[in-house]
Amino acid sequence: MSLFPDDDRPKPKSVHEIGQDLSMLSLAEIDLRMEALKAEIERLAEVRVKKAASRNAADAFFRKAD
């Protein structure tokens, strides 16, 4: 058990922040951020598909109960 609560720990800096000034970034840094954002979009799309399937199953179950 830790002496300090988890929420007191410093949070790791994100790779990209929406609306962030990009003028000081190199092309390579921009490419890295784009790849990270593309990977995040893919991850979100996969989670959305799973949640939609769960929602549809629940809707179908409760429609039968009516």
PDB file of N, CA, C and O in Angstrom:
ATOM      1  N   MET A   1       0.849  -1.185   0.000  1.00  0.00           N
ATOM      2  CA  MET A   1       0.000   0.000   0.000  1.00  0.00           C
ATOM      3  C   MET A   1       0.888   1.240   0.000  1.00  0.00           C
ATOM      4  O   MET A   1       1.886   1.303   0.719  1.00  0.00           O
ATOM      5  N   SER A   2       0.521   2.205  -0.800  1.00  0.00           N
ATOM      6  CA  SER A   2       1.303   3.428  -0.942  1.00  0.00           C
ATOM      7  C   SER A   2       0.980   4.405   0.187  1.00  0.00           C
ATOM      8  O   SER A   2      -0.131   4.425   0.717  1.00  0.00           O
ATOM      9  N   LEU A   3       1.964   5.202   0.533  1.00  0.00           N
ATOM     10  CA  LEU A   3       1.737   6.230   1.544  1.00  0.00           C
ATOM     11  C   LEU A   3       0.927   7.394   0.990  1.00  0.00           C
ATOM     12  O   LEU A   3       0.284   8.127   1.742  1.00  0.00           O
ATOM     13  N   PHE A   4       0.960   7.561  -0.334  1.00  0.00           N
ATOM     14  CA  PHE A   4       0.284   8.682  -0.973  1.00  0.00           C
ATOM     15  C   PHE A   4      -0.851   8.185  -1.860  1.00  0.00           C
ATOM     16  O   PHE A   4      -0.710   7.174  -2.549  1.00  0.00           O
ATOM     17  N   PRO A   5      -1.963   8.888  -1.843  1.00  0.00           N
ATOM     18  CA  PRO A   5      -3.062   8.484  -2.724  1.00  0.00           C
ATOM     19  C   PRO A   5      -2.673   8.645  -4.194  1.00  0.00           C
ATOM     20  O   PRO A   5      -1.864   9.507  -4.535  1.00  0.00           O
ATOM     21  N   ASP A   6      -3.254   7.811  -5.062  1.00  0.00           N
ATOM     22  CA  ASP A   6      -2.919   7.838  -6.480  1.00  0.00           C
ATOM     23  C   ASP A   6      -3.200   9.174  -7.143  1.00  0.00           C
ATOM     24  O   ASP A   6      -2.465   9.575  -8.045  1.00  0.00           O
ATOM     25  N   ASP A   7      -4.254   9.880  -6.715  1.00  0.00           N
ATOM     26  CA  ASP A   7      -4.579  11.126  -7.400  1.00  0.00           C
ATOM     27  C   ASP A   7      -3.604  12.248  -7.084  1.00  0.00           C
ATOM     28  O   ASP A   7      -3.678  13.304  -7.712  1.00  0.00           O
ATOM     29  N   ASP A   8      -2.704  12.062  -6.145  1.00  0.00           N
ATOM     30  CA  ASP A   8      -1.702  13.082  -5.854  1.00  0.00           C
ATOM     31  C   ASP A   8      -0.472  12.947  -6.746  1.00  0.00           C
ATOM     32  O   ASP A   8       0.378  13.836  -6.786  1.00  0.00           O
ATOM     33  N   ARG A   9      -0.389  11.841  -7.452  1.00  0.00           N
ATOM     34  CA  ARG A   9       0.767  11.627  -8.324  1.00  0.00           C
ATOM     35  C   ARG A   9       0.662  12.535  -9.541  1.00  0.00           C
ATOM     36  O   ARG A   9      -0.436  12.790 -10.036  1.00  0.00           O
ATOM     37  N   PRO A  10       1.808  13.027 -10.028  1.00  0.00           N
ATOM     38  CA  PRO A  10       1.751  13.843 -11.248  1.00  0.00           C
ATOM     39  C   PRO A  10       1.302  12.986 -12.424  1.00  0.00           C
ATOM     40  O   PRO A  10       1.727  11.841 -12.574  1.00  0.00           O
ATOM     41  N   LYS A  11       0.446  13.551 -13.246  1.00  0.00           N
ATOM     42  CA  LYS A  11      -0.047  12.827 -14.406  1.00  0.00           C
ATOM     43  C   LYS A  11       0.970  12.933 -15.541  1.00  0.00           C
ATOM     44  O   LYS A  11       1.561  13.993 -15.745  1.00  0.00           O
ATOM     45  N   PRO A  12       1.176  11.838 -16.284  1.00  0.00           N
ATOM     46  CA  PRO A  12       2.115  11.911 -17.400  1.00  0.00           C
ATOM     47  C   PRO A  12       1.604  12.882 -18.459  1.00  0.00           C
ATOM     48  O   PRO A  12       0.401  12.976 -18.705  1.00  0.00           O
ATOM     49  N   LYS A  13       2.529  13.597 -19.077  1.00  0.00           N
ATOM     50  CA  LYS A  13       2.163  14.565 -20.101  1.00  0.00           C
ATOM     51  C   LYS A  13       1.651  13.828 -21.333  1.00  0.00           C
ATOM     52  O   LYS A  13       2.248  12.848 -21.777  1.00  0.00           O
ATOM     53  N   SER A  14       0.540  14.311 -21.877  1.00  0.00           N
ATOM     54  CA  SER A  14      -0.022  13.664 -23.059  1.00  0.00           C
ATOM     55  C   SER A  14       0.828  13.978 -24.282  1.00  0.00           C
ATOM     56  O   SER A  14       1.558  14.969 -24.320  1.00  0.00           O
ATOM     57  N   VAL A  15       0.714  13.106 -25.279  1.00  0.00           N
ATOM     58  CA  VAL A  15       1.467  13.297 -26.510  1.00  0.00           C
ATOM     59  C   VAL A  15       0.961  14.523 -27.246  1.00  0.00           C
ATOM     60  O   VAL A  15       1.735  15.275 -27.838  1.00  0.00           O
ATOM     61  N   HIS A  16      -0.349  14.713 -27.201  1.00  0.00           N
ATOM     62  CA  HIS A  16      -0.935  15.844 -27.910  1.00  0.00           C
ATOM     63  C   HIS A  16      -2.134  16.375 -27.150  1.00  0.00           C
ATOM     64  O   HIS A  16      -2.906  15.619 -26.560  1.00  0.00           O
ATOM     65  N   GLU A  17      -2.271  17.673 -27.176  1.00  0.00           N
ATOM     66  CA  GLU A  17      -3.417  18.314 -26.561  1.00  0.00           C
ATOM     67  C   GLU A  17      -4.181  19.043 -27.664  1.00  0.00           C
ATOM     68  O   GLU A  17      -3.587  19.788 -28.443  1.00  0.00           O
ATOM     69  N   ILE A  18      -5.474  18.835 -27.731  1.00  0.00           N
ATOM     70  CA  ILE A  18      -6.302  19.461 -28.756  1.00  0.00           C
ATOM     71  C   ILE A  18      -6.147  20.989 -28.677  1.00  0.00           C
ATOM     72  O   ILE A  18      -6.248  21.580 -27.602  1.00  0.00           O
ATOM     73  N   GLY A  19      -5.902  21.606 -29.830  1.00  0.00           N
ATOM     74  CA  GLY A  19      -5.769  23.061 -29.899  1.00  0.00           C
ATOM     75  C   GLY A  19      -4.389  23.583 -29.553  1.00  0.00           C
ATOM     76  O   GLY A  19      -4.166  24.793 -29.542  1.00  0.00           O
ATOM     77  N   GLN A  20      -3.471  22.692 -29.275  1.00  0.00           N
ATOM     78  CA  GLN A  20      -2.119  23.071 -28.882  1.00  0.00           C
ATOM     79  C   GLN A  20      -1.397  23.781 -30.030  1.00  0.00           C
ATOM     80  O   GLN A  20      -1.616  23.449 -31.195  1.00  0.00           O
ATOM     81  N   ASP A  21      -0.541  24.755 -29.710  1.00  0.00           N
ATOM     82  CA  ASP A  21       0.273  25.449 -30.711  1.00  0.00           C
ATOM     83  C   ASP A  21       1.279  24.459 -31.287  1.00  0.00           C
ATOM     84  O   ASP A  21       2.044  23.844 -30.544  1.00  0.00           O
ATOM     85  N   LEU A  22       1.278  24.307 -32.596  1.00  0.00           N
ATOM     86  CA  LEU A  22       2.144  23.340 -33.263  1.00  0.00           C
ATOM     87  C   LEU A  22       3.306  23.989 -33.996  1.00  0.00           C
ATOM     88  O   LEU A  22       4.093  23.299 -34.643  1.00  0.00           O
ATOM     89  N   SER A  23       3.423  25.300 -33.902  1.00  0.00           N
ATOM     90  CA  SER A  23       4.417  26.023 -34.697  1.00  0.00           C
ATOM     91  C   SER A  23       5.866  25.649 -34.380  1.00  0.00           C
ATOM     92  O   SER A  23       6.737  25.787 -35.238  1.00  0.00           O
ATOM     93  N   MET A  24       6.128  25.188 -33.188  1.00  0.00           N
ATOM     94  CA  MET A  24       7.511  24.869 -32.801  1.00  0.00           C
ATOM     95  C   MET A  24       7.871  23.399 -33.038  1.00  0.00           C
ATOM     96  O   MET A  24       8.990  22.988 -32.728  1.00  0.00           O
ATOM     97  N   LEU A  25       6.957  22.609 -33.576  1.00  0.00           N
ATOM     98  CA  LEU A  25       7.212  21.189 -33.790  1.00  0.00           C
ATOM     99  C   LEU A  25       7.890  20.950 -35.138  1.00  0.00           C
ATOM    100  O   LEU A  25       7.642  21.660 -36.112  1.00  0.00           O
ATOM    101  N   SER A  26       8.739  19.947 -35.167  1.00  0.00           N
ATOM    102  CA  SER A  26       9.357  19.524 -36.424  1.00  0.00           C
ATOM    103  C   SER A  26       8.366  18.660 -37.198  1.00  0.00           C
ATOM    104  O   SER A  26       7.342  18.242 -36.657  1.00  0.00           O
ATOM    105  N   LEU A  27       8.671  18.397 -38.448  1.00  0.00           N
ATOM    106  CA  LEU A  27       7.821  17.516 -39.245  1.00  0.00           C
ATOM    107  C   LEU A  27       7.749  16.127 -38.618  1.00  0.00           C
ATOM    108  O   LEU A  27       6.683  15.511 -38.604  1.00  0.00           O
ATOM    109  N   ALA A  28       8.861  15.632 -38.103  1.00  0.00           N
ATOM    110  CA  ALA A  28       8.883  14.308 -37.464  1.00  0.00           C
ATOM    111  C   ALA A  28       7.991  14.287 -36.227  1.00  0.00           C
ATOM    112  O   ALA A  28       7.288  13.307 -35.982  1.00  0.00           O
ATOM    113  N   GLU A  29       8.019  15.360 -35.451  1.00  0.00           N
ATOM    114  CA  GLU A  29       7.173  15.422 -34.257  1.00  0.00           C
ATOM    115  C   GLU A  29       5.694  15.474 -34.643  1.00  0.00           C
ATOM    116  O   GLU A  29       4.856  14.858 -33.985  1.00  0.00           O
ATOM    117  N   ILE A  30       5.381  16.199 -35.694  1.00  0.00           N
ATOM    118  CA  ILE A  30       3.995  16.254 -36.170  1.00  0.00           C
ATOM    119  C   ILE A  30       3.563  14.873 -36.652  1.00  0.00           C
ATOM    120  O   ILE A  30       2.446  14.437 -36.376  1.00  0.00           O
ATOM    121  N   ASP A  31       4.452  14.185 -37.373  1.00  0.00           N
ATOM    122  CA  ASP A  31       4.135  12.833 -37.843  1.00  0.00           C
ATOM    123  C   ASP A  31       3.863  11.894 -36.675  1.00  0.00           C
ATOM    124  O   ASP A  31       2.926  11.098 -36.725  1.00  0.00           O
ATOM    125  N   LEU A  32       4.674  11.982 -35.622  1.00  0.00           N
ATOM    126  CA  LEU A  32       4.473  11.136 -34.439  1.00  0.00           C
ATOM    127  C   LEU A  32       3.124  11.411 -33.784  1.00  0.00           C
ATOM    128  O   LEU A  32       2.425  10.488 -33.367  1.00  0.00           O
ATOM    129  N   ARG A  33       2.768  12.682 -33.700  1.00  0.00           N
ATOM    130  CA  ARG A  33       1.480  13.030 -33.097  1.00  0.00           C
ATOM    131  C   ARG A  33       0.328  12.532 -33.950  1.00  0.00           C
ATOM    132  O   ARG A  33      -0.676  12.049 -33.426  1.00  0.00           O
ATOM    133  N   MET A  34       0.471  12.647 -35.264  1.00  0.00           N
ATOM    134  CA  MET A  34      -0.581  12.164 -36.159  1.00  0.00           C
ATOM    135  C   MET A  34      -0.769  10.656 -36.008  1.00  0.00           C
ATOM    136  O   MET A  34      -1.901  10.174 -35.976  1.00  0.00           O
ATOM    137  N   GLU A  35       0.319   9.918 -35.916  1.00  0.00           N
ATOM    138  CA  GLU A  35       0.227   8.466 -35.736  1.00  0.00           C
ATOM    139  C   GLU A  35      -0.432   8.124 -34.405  1.00  0.00           C
ATOM    140  O   GLU A  35      -1.254   7.211 -34.330  1.00  0.00           O
ATOM    141  N   ALA A  36      -0.071   8.858 -33.359  1.00  0.00           N
ATOM    142  CA  ALA A  36      -0.683   8.612 -32.044  1.00  0.00           C
ATOM    143  C   ALA A  36      -2.180   8.894 -32.092  1.00  0.00           C
ATOM    144  O   ALA A  36      -2.970   8.146 -31.516  1.00  0.00           O
ATOM    145  N   LEU A  37      -2.572   9.957 -32.769  1.00  0.00           N
ATOM    146  CA  LEU A  37      -3.990  10.294 -32.866  1.00  0.00           C
ATOM    147  C   LEU A  37      -4.745   9.280 -33.721  1.00  0.00           C
ATOM    148  O   LEU A  37      -5.882   8.932 -33.404  1.00  0.00           O
ATOM    149  N   LYS A  38      -4.132   8.808 -34.790  1.00  0.00           N
ATOM    150  CA  LYS A  38      -4.768   7.778 -35.626  1.00  0.00           C
ATOM    151  C   LYS A  38      -4.983   6.499 -34.815  1.00  0.00           C
ATOM    152  O   LYS A  38      -6.041   5.874 -34.900  1.00  0.00           O
ATOM    153  N   ALA A  39      -3.978   6.115 -34.030  1.00  0.00           N
ATOM    154  CA  ALA A  39      -4.103   4.915 -33.190  1.00  0.00           C
ATOM    155  C   ALA A  39      -5.224   5.099 -32.163  1.00  0.00           C
ATOM    156  O   ALA A  39      -5.965   4.159 -31.874  1.00  0.00           O
ATOM    157  N   GLU A  40      -5.344   6.297 -31.618  1.00  0.00           N
ATOM    158  CA  GLU A  40      -6.392   6.570 -30.638  1.00  0.00           C
ATOM    159  C   GLU A  40      -7.768   6.517 -31.302  1.00  0.00           C
ATOM    160  O   GLU A  40      -8.719   6.008 -30.708  1.00  0.00           O
ATOM    161  N   ILE A  41      -7.882   7.029 -32.509  1.00  0.00           N
ATOM    162  CA  ILE A  41      -9.151   6.970 -33.237  1.00  0.00           C
ATOM    163  C   ILE A  41      -9.536   5.517 -33.491  1.00  0.00           C
ATOM    164  O   ILE A  41     -10.702   5.154 -33.338  1.00  0.00           O
ATOM    165  N   GLU A  42      -8.576   4.683 -33.874  1.00  0.00           N
ATOM    166  CA  GLU A  42      -8.848   3.252 -34.082  1.00  0.00           C
ATOM    167  C   GLU A  42      -9.326   2.596 -32.793  1.00  0.00           C
ATOM    168  O   GLU A  42     -10.275   1.812 -32.800  1.00  0.00           O
ATOM    169  N   ARG A  43      -8.662   2.923 -31.690  1.00  0.00           N
ATOM    170  CA  ARG A  43      -9.034   2.355 -30.393  1.00  0.00           C
ATOM    171  C   ARG A  43     -10.454   2.763 -30.015  1.00  0.00           C
ATOM    172  O   ARG A  43     -11.239   1.941 -29.542  1.00  0.00           O
ATOM    173  N   LEU A  44     -10.779   4.033 -30.226  1.00  0.00           N
ATOM    174  CA  LEU A  44     -12.122   4.518 -29.924  1.00  0.00           C
ATOM    175  C   LEU A  44     -13.168   3.849 -30.807  1.00  0.00           C
ATOM    176  O   LEU A  44     -14.256   3.518 -30.338  1.00  0.00           O
ATOM    177  N   ALA A  45     -12.847   3.649 -32.074  1.00  0.00           N
ATOM    178  CA  ALA A  45     -13.784   3.000 -32.990  1.00  0.00           C
ATOM    179  C   ALA A  45     -14.058   1.568 -32.558  1.00  0.00           C
ATOM    180  O   ALA A  45     -15.200   1.113 -32.621  1.00  0.00           O
ATOM    181  N   GLU A  46     -13.023   0.847 -32.116  1.00  0.00           N
ATOM    182  CA  GLU A  46     -13.203  -0.529 -31.653  1.00  0.00           C
ATOM    183  C   GLU A  46     -14.078  -0.585 -30.406  1.00  0.00           C
ATOM    184  O   GLU A  46     -14.950  -1.447 -30.293  1.00  0.00           O
ATOM    185  N   VAL A  47     -13.849   0.326 -29.478  1.00  0.00           N
ATOM    186  CA  VAL A  47     -14.655   0.368 -28.252  1.00  0.00           C
ATOM    187  C   VAL A  47     -16.093   0.720 -28.594  1.00  0.00           C
ATOM    188  O   VAL A  47     -17.027   0.181 -27.999  1.00  0.00           O
ATOM    189  N   ARG A  48     -16.276   1.629 -29.556  1.00  0.00           N
ATOM    190  CA  ARG A  48     -17.628   2.035 -29.950  1.00  0.00           C
ATOM    191  C   ARG A  48     -18.405   0.851 -30.536  1.00  0.00           C
ATOM    192  O   ARG A  48     -19.588   0.676 -30.245  1.00  0.00           O
ATOM    193  N   VAL A  49     -17.739   0.042 -31.361  1.00  0.00           N
ATOM    194  CA  VAL A  49     -18.390  -1.128 -31.952  1.00  0.00           C
ATOM    195  C   VAL A  49     -18.844  -2.091 -30.858  1.00  0.00           C
ATOM    196  O   VAL A  49     -19.960  -2.607 -30.904  1.00  0.00           O
ATOM    197  N   LYS A  50     -17.977  -2.331 -29.875  1.00  0.00           N
ATOM    198  CA  LYS A  50     -18.322  -3.242 -28.779  1.00  0.00           C
ATOM    199  C   LYS A  50     -19.480  -2.695 -27.948  1.00  0.00           C
ATOM    200  O   LYS A  50     -20.385  -3.441 -27.574  1.00  0.00           O
ATOM    201  N   LYS A  51     -19.453  -1.392 -27.660  1.00  0.00           N
ATOM    202  CA  LYS A  51     -20.541  -0.798 -26.877  1.00  0.00           C
ATOM    203  C   LYS A  51     -21.846  -0.821 -27.648  1.00  0.00           C
ATOM    204  O   LYS A  51     -22.907  -1.049 -27.068  1.00  0.00           O
ATOM    205  N   ALA A  52     -21.778  -0.587 -28.950  1.00  0.00           N
ATOM    206  CA  ALA A  52     -22.999  -0.618 -29.765  1.00  0.00           C
ATOM    207  C   ALA A  52     -23.596  -2.025 -29.769  1.00  0.00           C
ATOM    208  O   ALA A  52     -24.815  -2.182 -29.700  1.00  0.00           O
ATOM    209  N   ALA A  53     -22.740  -3.047 -29.850  1.00  0.00           N
ATOM    210  CA  ALA A  53     -23.227  -4.425 -29.821  1.00  0.00           C
ATOM    211  C   ALA A  53     -23.905  -4.728 -28.488  1.00  0.00           C
ATOM    212  O   ALA A  53     -24.957  -5.365 -28.454  1.00  0.00           O
ATOM    213  N   SER A  54     -23.306  -4.275 -27.399  1.00  0.00           N
ATOM    214  CA  SER A  54     -23.908  -4.485 -26.070  1.00  0.00           C
ATOM    215  C   SER A  54     -25.241  -3.756 -25.968  1.00  0.00           C
ATOM    216  O   SER A  54     -26.215  -4.296 -25.442  1.00  0.00           O
ATOM    217  N   ARG A  55     -25.276  -2.554 -26.463  1.00  0.00           N
ATOM    218  CA  ARG A  55     -26.505  -1.761 -26.420  1.00  0.00           C
ATOM    219  C   ARG A  55     -27.605  -2.426 -27.239  1.00  0.00           C
ATOM    220  O   ARG A  55     -28.753  -2.513 -26.804  1.00  0.00           O
ATOM    221  N   ASN A  56     -27.239  -2.893 -28.427  1.00  0.00           N
ATOM    222  CA  ASN A  56     -28.226  -3.555 -29.285  1.00  0.00           C
ATOM    223  C   ASN A  56     -28.759  -4.828 -28.637  1.00  0.00           C
ATOM    224  O   ASN A  56     -29.952  -5.116 -28.727  1.00  0.00           O
ATOM    225  N   ALA A  57     -27.884  -5.592 -27.987  1.00  0.00           N
ATOM    226  CA  ALA A  57     -28.316  -6.814 -27.301  1.00  0.00           C
ATOM    227  C   ALA A  57     -29.266  -6.478 -26.155  1.00  0.00           C
ATOM    228  O   ALA A  57     -30.277  -7.154 -25.965  1.00  0.00           O
ATOM    229  N   ALA A  58     -28.946  -5.444 -25.399  1.00  0.00           N
ATOM    230  CA  ALA A  58     -29.811  -5.036 -24.295  1.00  0.00           C
ATOM    231  C   ALA A  58     -31.153  -4.545 -24.820  1.00  0.00           C
ATOM    232  O   ALA A  58     -32.199  -4.891 -24.273  1.00  0.00           O
ATOM    233  N   ASP A  59     -31.127  -3.742 -25.875  1.00  0.00           N
ATOM    234  CA  ASP A  59     -32.379  -3.247 -26.461  1.00  0.00           C
ATOM    235  C   ASP A  59     -33.244  -4.414 -26.930  1.00  0.00           C
ATOM    236  O   ASP A  59     -34.453  -4.435 -26.698  1.00  0.00           O
ATOM    237  N   ALA A  60     -32.612  -5.389 -27.595  1.00  0.00           N
ATOM    238  CA  ALA A  60     -33.364  -6.546 -28.093  1.00  0.00           C
ATOM    239  C   ALA A  60     -33.963  -7.340 -26.932  1.00  0.00           C
ATOM    240  O   ALA A  60     -35.106  -7.789 -27.014  1.00  0.00           O
ATOM    241  N   PHE A  61     -33.206  -7.515 -25.863  1.00  0.00           N
ATOM    242  CA  PHE A  61     -33.699  -8.257 -24.702  1.00  0.00           C
ATOM    243  C   PHE A  61     -34.911  -7.564 -24.094  1.00  0.00           C
ATOM    244  O   PHE A  61     -35.912  -8.214 -23.796  1.00  0.00           O
ATOM    245  N   PHE A  62     -34.829  -6.263 -23.909  1.00  0.00           N
ATOM    246  CA  PHE A  62     -35.921  -5.560 -23.253  1.00  0.00           C
ATOM    247  C   PHE A  62     -37.127  -5.369 -24.172  1.00  0.00           C
ATOM    248  O   PHE A  62     -38.252  -5.226 -23.693  1.00  0.00           O
ATOM    249  N   ARG A  63     -36.905  -5.367 -25.474  1.00  0.00           N
ATOM    250  CA  ARG A  63     -38.036  -5.305 -26.399  1.00  0.00           C
ATOM    251  C   ARG A  63     -38.850  -6.592 -26.338  1.00  0.00           C
ATOM    252  O   ARG A  63     -40.074  -6.563 -26.469  1.00  0.00           O
ATOM    253  N   LYS A  64     -38.168  -7.730 -26.136  1.00  0.00           N
ATOM    254  CA  LYS A  64     -38.847  -9.034 -26.021  1.00  0.00           C
ATOM    255  C   LYS A  64     -39.665  -9.089 -24.735  1.00  0.00           C
ATOM    256  O   LYS A  64     -40.716  -9.728 -24.691  1.00  0.00           O
ATOM    257  N   ALA A  65     -39.187  -8.426 -23.695  1.00  0.00           N
ATOM    258  CA  ALA A  65     -39.862  -8.469 -22.392  1.00  0.00           C
ATOM    259  C   ALA A  65     -41.155  -7.663 -22.399  1.00  0.00           C
ATOM    260  O   ALA A  65     -42.016  -7.870 -21.544  1.00  0.00           O
ATOM    261  N   ASP A  66     -41.300  -6.750 -23.350  1.00  0.00           N
ATOM    262  CA  ASP A  66     -42.508  -5.906 -23.398  1.00  0.00           C
ATOM    263  C   ASP A  66     -43.716  -6.653 -23.798  1.00  0.00           C
ATOM    264  O   ASP A  66     -44.800  -6.076 -23.880  1.00  0.00           O
TER     265      ASP A  66
END
